[in-house]
Amino acid sequence: MKTILKSIIALGAAALFAVSCNVENVGTLYDFAEESAGVSFLNNQVTDTEISAAQTSYTITVARRSKTGTVTANIGSTLPEAIKVPGSVTFAEGQATADIVVDLSAMAIGTSYKGNITIDSNTDELARTILPCTFQKAYSWKPYGTVKITDDLVADVFSTDNVTWSVTAEKADGVEVYRLLDPYGPNFPYNEPGDYKLGAKWVLDCTNPNAVTFDRTYLGFDWGYGEFNVYLLDGGEGQIVNKVITFPANGLVFNLPDYGSFYGNPSGLLAIDLNL
């Protein structure tokens, strides 16, 4: 710390007390039963949140026990309608693997799509027939400049001032989404070396100026209570007016993982000023 004792001061009425590409087990095949076609996914799950904005398809490979004959397996999906999954996949004579080509052309950039793809294994009990999937097209980030944050998260819990400081920001190409780099890092006035780790990013979706949103965000600093993080309550969406983002009072949760949770922005002073 720099000028404060980093212990919980303001409990009071404010207290609630309450994520790159990851494909597992690539190439791991089952020992299929002899009496079955044994069609199976090769992976436990598919999680790819860094898909290029220009990418229109995604290939998932499945396998079968035998190369003999032509086999068609039915496919099902619980993914959102924006992701088109074919209704079947066919193995030609002599083929041990086949591809399911998923259509991603209707996906919105920055939106996470989750669900399962299922396949008919022809009653093979050893086949992997359900594939949990998460797909997200990544934004293309461009340098934006230096912006200012006014705190109303730490202030109430630790009885500090509602300080304002500068951070570096990026903007998603072609869309009103901003990313603050190390928002509570070295520039936060109450931090000192050892309180923070670099690499935290706070993404603010301003595409609807009357409903600014963000996912639960770990802010990259820890004063002995776990890494502080913040998320929106229902109805806590913010607004952006004249390039200043604000949120309703008590519309957020400020979480200290090893201690508890508090209403964030109790004074309604949290602000991100995007004016350069």
C-alpha positions in Angstrom: 0.0 0.0 0.0 1.0 3.6 -0.3 -1.1 5.7 2.1 -3.7 3.4 3.6 -4.0 0.3 5.8 -5.2 -2.4 3.5 -7.7 -3.9 5.9 -11.4 -4.0 5.6 -12.9 -0.8 7.0 -16.4 -0.3 5.6 -18.4 -3.4 6.1 -21.8 -1.9 7.1 -24.8 -2.2 4.8 -22.7 -2.5 1.7 -21.6 -6.0 2.4 -23.2 -8.8 0.5 -21.1 -11.6 1.9 -21.8 -13.8 -0.3 -12.2 -17.0 -20.6 -8.0 -18.9 -25.7 -8.2 -22.1 -27.6 -8.3 -25.3 -25.5 -8.9 -28.6 -27.2 -8.5 -31.5 -24.9 -7.2 -35.0 -25.7 -6.6 -34.3 -29.4 -6.2 -37.6 -31.2 -7.3 -39.8 -28.3 -9.4 -42.7 -29.8 -11.5 -45.3 -28.0 -11.1 -49.0 -28.4 -14.5 -49.4 -30.2 -16.6 -52.5 -29.8 -16.3 -54.9 -32.7 -20.0 -55.2 -33.4 -20.5 -51.4 -33.8 -19.6 -48.7 -36.3 -18.3 -46.9 -33.2 -18.5 -43.3 -34.4 -16.9 -41.0 -31.8 -15.6 -37.5 -31.2 -11.9 -37.3 -30.7 -12.0 -34.6 -28.0 -13.5 -34.1 -24.6 -14.5 -30.5 -25.5 -13.8 -27.7 -27.9 -13.3 -24.2 -26.5 -12.1 -21.6 -28.9 -12.6 -17.9 -28.0 -10.0 -16.5 -30.3 -11.6 -17.2 -33.7 -10.8 -14.7 -36.3 -13.6 -12.3 -37.1 -13.3 -13.3 -40.8 -13.5 -17.0 -40.2 -16.8 -18.6 -41.5 -16.4 -22.2 -40.6 -14.9 -24.5 -38.0 -13.9 -28.2 -38.5 -14.5 -30.9 -36.0 -13.1 -34.3 -36.8 -14.8 -37.6 -35.8 -13.6 -41.2 -36.1 -15.0 -44.7 -36.5 -13.6 -48.1 -35.5 -13.6 -49.7 -38.9 -12.8 -48.3 -42.4 -15.1 -50.8 -44.0 -18.2 -49.6 -45.9 -20.0 -46.3 -46.1 -21.4 -45.1 -42.7 -23.6 -42.1 -42.0 -24.1 -40.9 -38.5 -26.7 -38.4 -37.4 -25.7 -35.2 -35.6 -27.6 -33.0 -33.1 -26.8 -29.6 -31.6 -27.9 -27.5 -28.7 -25.7 -24.6 -29.9 -27.5 -21.2 -30.6 -29.1 -20.8 -34.0 -26.3 -18.5 -35.2 -24.1 -21.6 -35.4 -25.2 -24.0 -38.1 -24.3 -27.7 -37.6 -24.9 -30.2 -40.3 -27.5 -33.0 -39.6 -25.2 -35.9 -40.4 -21.6 -36.9 -41.3 -20.6 -39.6 -43.7 -17.6 -41.9 -43.8 -16.6 -43.1 -47.2 -15.3 -46.6 -47.9 -11.8 -46.8 -46.5 -12.1 -43.6 -44.3 -11.4 -43.9 -40.6 -12.1 -40.2 -39.9 -14.6 -37.6 -41.3 -15.1 -33.9 -40.7 -18.1 -32.0 -39.4 -17.9 -28.5 -40.8 -19.7 -26.0 -38.6 -20.9 -22.8 -40.2 -19.9 -19.7 -38.1 -20.8 -17.0 -40.6 -23.7 -15.7 -38.5 -21.8 -15.4 -35.3 -21.5 -11.9 -33.8 -18.0 -10.8 -32.8 -17.3 -10.9 -29.1 -20.4 -13.0 -28.2 -19.8 -16.4 -26.5 -21.8 -19.3 -28.0 -22.1 -22.4 -25.9 -23.8 -25.8 -26.3 -23.3 -29.4 -27.2 -22.9 -31.2 -30.5 -24.0 -34.9 -30.3 -23.5 -37.8 -32.6 -25.2 -41.2 -33.1 -22.5 -43.8 -32.4 -24.7 -46.7 -33.5 -25.1 -47.9 -29.9 -21.3 -48.1 -29.2 -21.1 -47.7 -25.4 -17.5 -46.7 -25.5 -17.9 -43.9 -28.0 -17.7 -40.2 -27.0 -21.0 -38.9 -28.3 -21.4 -35.5 -26.6 -19.0 -32.7 -27.3 -19.4 -29.5 -25.2 -18.4 -26.5 -27.3 -17.7 -22.8 -26.7 -17.1 -20.6 -29.7 -16.3 -16.9 -29.8 -15.0 -14.6 -32.5 -12.3 -12.3 -31.2 -12.2 -8.6 -31.6 -9.4 -7.0 -33.6 -7.9 -4.5 -31.1 -6.4 -1.2 -32.1 -4.6 1.3 -29.9 -7.0 4.0 -28.6 -5.1 6.2 -26.1 -5.0 7.1 -22.5 -8.3 7.3 -20.6 -9.2 8.0 -17.0 -10.9 5.9 -14.3 -12.6 7.2 -11.2 -12.8 4.5 -8.5 -15.9 3.6 -6.5 -15.1 0.0 -5.8 -12.1 0.2 -3.4 -13.2 3.5 -1.9 -16.2 2.2 0.0 -14.7 -1.0 1.3 -11.3 0.5 2.4 -12.5 4.0 3.2 -10.2 5.7 0.6 -10.9 8.7 -1.6 -12.6 8.3 -5.0 -9.3 8.8 -6.8 -8.9 9.3 -10.6 -6.0 7.9 -12.6 -4.9 7.2 -16.2 -4.8 3.9 -18.0 -4.1 2.7 -21.5 -7.1 1.7 -23.6 -7.7 -0.2 -26.8 -10.8 -0.1 -29.1 -12.2 -3.0 -31.1 -12.0 -2.3 -34.8 -15.3 -1.2 -36.2 -17.4 -1.6 -33.0 -17.9 0.4 -29.8 -16.1 -1.9 -27.5 -13.2 -0.8 -25.4 -10.5 -2.6 -23.4 -8.7 -1.1 -20.4 -5.2 -2.5 -19.9 -4.1 -3.1 -16.3 -7.0 -0.9 -15.0 -6.0 -1.3 -11.3 -2.3 -1.9 -12.0 0.7 0.3 -11.4 -1.1 3.6 -12.0 -3.8 3.0 -9.3 -2.7 5.4 -6.6 -3.1 3.0 -3.7 -1.1 0.2 -5.3 2.6 -0.5 -4.8 4.9 -3.2 -6.4 3.7 -6.6 -5.3 0.1 -5.6 -5.0 -0.7 -6.2 -8.7 0.2 -8.4 -11.6 0.3 -7.1 -15.2 -2.0 -8.4 -17.9 -5.5 -7.7 -16.5 -8.0 -6.4 -19.1 -11.4 -4.9 -18.6 -13.6 -5.1 -21.7 -16.6 -2.7 -21.8 -19.2 -3.3 -24.5 -20.7 0.1 -25.4 -22.5 -1.0 -28.6 -25.8 -0.1 -26.8 -25.1 3.3 -25.2 -27.9 2.8 -22.8 -26.8 -0.6 -21.6 -23.0 -0.8 -21.3 -22.0 -4.2 -20.1 -19.0 -6.3 -19.2 -18.3 -9.9 -18.1 -17.0 -10.7 -14.7 -13.5 -9.1 -14.7 -10.5 -9.9 -12.5 -8.8 -6.6 -12.0 -5.2 -7.9 -11.5 -4.6 -6.7 -7.9 -4.7 -8.4 -4.5 -4.3 -6.9 -1.1 -4.4 -10.3 0.7 -8.0 -11.1 0.0 -7.6 -12.9 -3.4 -7.7 -11.2 -6.7 -10.3 -8.4 -6.7 -12.9 -8.8 -9.3 -16.1 -7.0 -10.4 -19.3 -8.0 -12.2 -22.7 -6.5 -13.0 -25.9 -7.2 -11.1 -29.1 -7.6 -13.0 -30.2 -4.0 -13.9 -26.6 -2.8 -13.3 -25.9 -2.0 -17.0 -24.2 1.4 -17.5 -24.5 4.1 -20.0 -22.1 6.2 -22.1 -22.7 9.9 -22.5 -20.2 12.2 -24.1 -17.7 9.3 -24.0 -18.0 8.9 -20.3 -19.2 5.5 -19.0 -21.1 5.4 -15.7 -23.1 2.8 -13.8 -26.0 3.0 -11.4 -25.3 3.1 -7.7 -25.0 -0.4 -6.2 -25.4 -1.9 -9.6 -22.2 -3.9 -9.4 -20.6 -6.5 -7.1 -17.0 -6.0 -5.9 -15.7 -9.4 -4.9 -12.8 -10.2 -2.6 -12.6 -14.0 -3.1 -11.0 -14.8 0.3 -13.2 -12.5 2.2 -16.6 -11.7 0.7 -18.6 -9.5 -1.7 -19.8 -5.9 -1.5 -22.0 -3.7 -3.5 -19.8 -1.9 -6.1 -20.2 1.7 -7.0 -22.3 2.6 -3.8 -21.9 6.3 -4.4 -22.4 6.1 -8.1 -19.0 7.7 -8.8 -17.4 4.9 -10.8 -16.6 6.4 -14.2 -14.5 5.6 -17.2 -13.7 8.7 -19.2 -12.9 7.8 -22.8 -12.2 11.4 -23.9 -8.7 11.7 -25.2 
